[in-house]
Amino acid sequence: MTANIDCGTPGFNDKRCAGGPNQHAYCTVDSECPGGTCNEQCFCPGANQNQKPNACEAACVGGPDDAQPCVDDSECGAPGFCHPADCRFE
């Protein structure tokens, strides 16, 4: 899923390219991401787009604990993994 929320968590408060040959490169505008777009790094579904969360916390992606808060992969159950700056549980 494409990130959509500006996040205050250090390391996740810059924009990155999503898609194209510059995938994950730092960017400020879409033109720096040929074949992709320049996006925020934190995905927070259902969040008010006008509010910035104080921190985009980690959440499980996949597995039996999908979308639950986590600290590391062991909390998510296979085949899930702990994804930083996801905050899918909000």
N, C-alpha and C positions, 0 to 999 in steps of 0.2 A: 504494500500500500504506500502511496506517496505521502510523505510528511506534509503537514499543513499548518503547524502552530509554531510561532517563535517561542523558543524555550530559554529560560535563564540558567539552565544547568551548564557549568563550564564544559567546554568541548562540544557542546551541541547548540551553541547560540549563533553559529554562522550558517549561511546557506550552502548547500552542496548540489551538484548536478545529479539529476535523476534521469537515467537513460542516456543513450548515446555513448560515443567513445570516451567522453570525459566523466563517466559515471563516478560519483563520489568526490570529484574535484571541488574545491572551494569556488564559489561564484557569487556574483551580485546581480546579474541579469541573465535572461534566457539565452542571449546571443553567445555567452561564454560556454554554452552547453549544446553544441550542434547535435541535432537528433534527439535532444532531451529538453528538460526544463530545469530552471534554477528554483529549488525548493528549500523550505525550512527543514530541519532535521527531526522534529518531534511530531509524531502522529498521535492526536488526541481525539478520537471519534466522539461526536456529540458535544464537544466543547464549544462554548460560545466563541466564535471567531474573533470577537473584539476583546477577549480576555487572554492574557498571557499567563500560563501556569507558572508558579514560582519555580517549579522543577518538574521536568518530565521524567517521572520515575520509571524504573525498569518493570517490564511485565513479560509473562510467558507468551510465547508464540507457538501454537500447536500443542500437542500432547494433552493429557487429561486435565491439566490446570491452565488451559488457554485463557489468556487475558487476566490472570491473577498476578498480583505483585510478586516480585522475586528479587533475589540477590545473586544467585548463580544458577547454572543449568540444572543442577540436581533437584531444585525445587519444582521443576516443570514436568518431570516425567518424560520418558522417551515417547515419541521422537521430538518433543518440544525443546525449546531453548529459551534462555533468559535474554531479552533484547533491551539494551539500555535506551533511555529516552523514549520509551514507547507510551507509557501511561494509558494503555488500552482499558484499564479497569476503572477509569474515571467516568 
